[in-house]
Amino acid sequence: MLLDHHFYLAPLQGFTDFVYRRCHHQLIGSIDEFYIPYLAIGPGKKIRNSQLRDCLPENNIDMPVVPQILCANADELKLLASELQQMGYSKVNLNLGCPYPMATKRGRGTALLEDTPALKAVLDNLFSDFNFQVSVKFRSGMTDEQTILNQFELLQNYPFEKLIFHPRTAKQLYKGQANRKLFAQLVALSDKPLVYNGDISSKADIDEILQLVPSQRTWMIGRGILSDPLLIKQLKGETISEQEALQLKMQFHQQVLDAYRAWLQDDGHVLMKMKQFWSYFANSFPNPAKTYKPIKKASKLDRFLEVYPSIFQKSV
Ligand SMILES: Cc1cc2nc3c(=O)[nH]c(=O)nc-3n(C[C@H](O)[C@H](O)[C@H](O)COP(=O)(O)O)c2cc1C
């Protein structure tokens, strides 16, 4: 039982949007903080509407959310932080971990972690010109894990509220093993506790890290929760029968579907959202690839509405 542990939902652009977060919070609960996928400067120097919408306070009422900034320099930082300040946020998270070339080629995400002068300018601005509680989410480096061992001293000079470490390089994207030993190495160098992020999908995964870092109490989880929305309840040792779990998952799925249908006018858009949802949620069922196949094949929302109920029925 991990009753004194804290769990945070990782931000996954396109997956953990405000609909998903709200439904999870209302029906399932047990997540201490929800990190909103990043806000960045898009084409025409404007923030994309979809990203703004995800952060709007009216879409996050009574939710413990933390918005995230993805920027390349102090100018971008100022624009994004001002936007979040106007929305009334008191906490922000800085993204120093996005691995995708679309971001790193522009000096954002993991690339900013490696660019010491730009990183200093961003952090100096963020801590001196704004009044946020700031957390940071970072990777090991672009290609070399030595990067984080070199840059960590710089990060430690700033009063971060939380330091969240995903121990992979950008080159690895989300593949291969997260380097848990590197996480333990950084914990030993750190004067504050670090939040662990990467590939947690069971108590056994947590135990493996606890063997390396017995004091570890804070975890950020993404794909593990998308695959099993009840994961944190299980990790916290809540007793829940298989039947109750299935019922809760069915209800959760229904709420997500209803919320997307109420929000999005276009059936095609709803279908796309539900396919994304099922691309991980199918892992809740005995044969994920077979479970996901008819969903993936559905070319119309009507077809999706016909095929998904039998997945739940077969599991009863
Ligand atoms: C499709 C996708 C989108 C993501 N979007 C973001 C994002 O907006 N901000 C961020 O900090 N990390 C993002 N991530 C990384 C996740 O937050 C997390 O660090 C990663 O999935 C590893 O954790 P997990 O193994 O628990 O999923 C994304 C990952 C994926 C696969």
The ligand as an SDF file (V2000), in Angstrom:
LIG
                    3D

 31 33  0  0  0  0  0  0  0  0999 V2000
    1.8140   11.4390  -27.2580 C   0  0  0  0  0  0  0  0  0  0  0  0
    2.5980   12.0420  -26.1290 C   0  0  0  0  0  0  0  0  0  0  0  0
    2.4230   13.3820  -25.8210 C   0  0  0  0  0  0  0  0  0  0  0  0
    3.1650   13.9800  -24.7730 C   0  0  0  0  0  0  0  0  0  0  0  0
    2.9790   15.3080  -24.4730 N   0  0  0  0  0  0  0  0  0  0  0  0
    3.7180   15.8810  -23.4750 C   0  0  0  0  0  0  0  0  0  0  0  0
    3.5500   17.2620  -23.0960 C   0  0  0  0  0  0  0  0  0  0  0  0
    2.7230   18.0070  -23.6310 O   0  0  0  0  0  0  0  0  0  0  0  0
    4.3570   17.7390  -22.0950 N   0  0  0  0  0  0  0  0  0  0  0  0
    5.2670   16.9450  -21.4380 C   0  0  0  0  0  0  0  0  0  0  0  0
    5.9520   17.4060  -20.5160 O   0  0  0  0  0  0  0  0  0  0  0  0
    5.4030   15.6410  -21.7510 N   0  0  0  0  0  0  0  0  0  0  0  0
    4.6540   15.1010  -22.7300 C   0  0  0  0  0  0  0  0  0  0  0  0
    4.7870   13.7640  -22.9820 N   0  0  0  0  0  0  0  0  0  0  0  0
    5.6380   12.9370  -22.0920 C   0  0  0  0  0  0  0  0  0  0  0  0
    4.8200   12.3850  -20.9000 C   0  0  0  0  0  0  0  0  0  0  0  0
    4.4000   13.4340  -20.0640 O   0  0  0  0  0  0  0  0  0  0  0  0
    5.6560   11.3930  -20.0550 C   0  0  0  0  0  0  0  0  0  0  0  0
    6.8350   12.0410  -19.6530 O   0  0  0  0  0  0  0  0  0  0  0  0
    6.0220   10.1280  -20.8230 C   0  0  0  0  0  0  0  0  0  0  0  0
    4.8850    9.5690  -21.4470 O   0  0  0  0  0  0  0  0  0  0  0  0
    6.6880    9.1050  -19.9050 C   0  0  0  0  0  0  0  0  0  0  0  0
    5.8370    8.7940  -18.8090 O   0  0  0  0  0  0  0  0  0  0  0  0
    4.9150    7.4460  -18.8070 P   0  0  0  0  0  0  0  0  0  0  0  0
    5.8430    6.3080  -19.1390 O   0  0  0  0  0  0  0  0  0  0  0  0
    4.3330    7.3810  -17.4390 O   0  0  0  0  0  0  0  0  0  0  0  0
    3.8860    7.6420  -19.8910 O   0  0  0  0  0  0  0  0  0  0  0  0
    4.0740   13.1780  -24.0370 C   0  0  0  0  0  0  0  0  0  0  0  0
    4.2240   11.8180  -24.3480 C   0  0  0  0  0  0  0  0  0  0  0  0
    3.5190   11.2470  -25.3700 C   0  0  0  0  0  0  0  0  0  0  0  0
    3.7290    9.7780  -25.6750 C   0  0  0  0  0  0  0  0  0  0  0  0
  1  2  1  0
  2  3  1  0
  2 30  2  0
  3  4  2  0
  4  5  1  0
  4 28  1  0
  5  6  2  0
  6  7  1  0
  6 13  1  0
  7  8  2  0
  7  9  1  0
  9 10  1  0
 10 11  2  0
 10 12  1  0
 12 13  2  0
 13 14  1  0
 14 15  1  0
 14 28  1  0
 15 16  1  0
 16 17  1  0
 16 18  1  0
 18 19  1  0
 18 20  1  0
 20 21  1  0
 20 22  1  0
 22 23  1  0
 23 24  1  0
 24 25  2  0
 24 26  1  0
 24 27  1  0
 28 29  2  0
 29 30  1  0
 30 31  1  0
M  END
$$$$
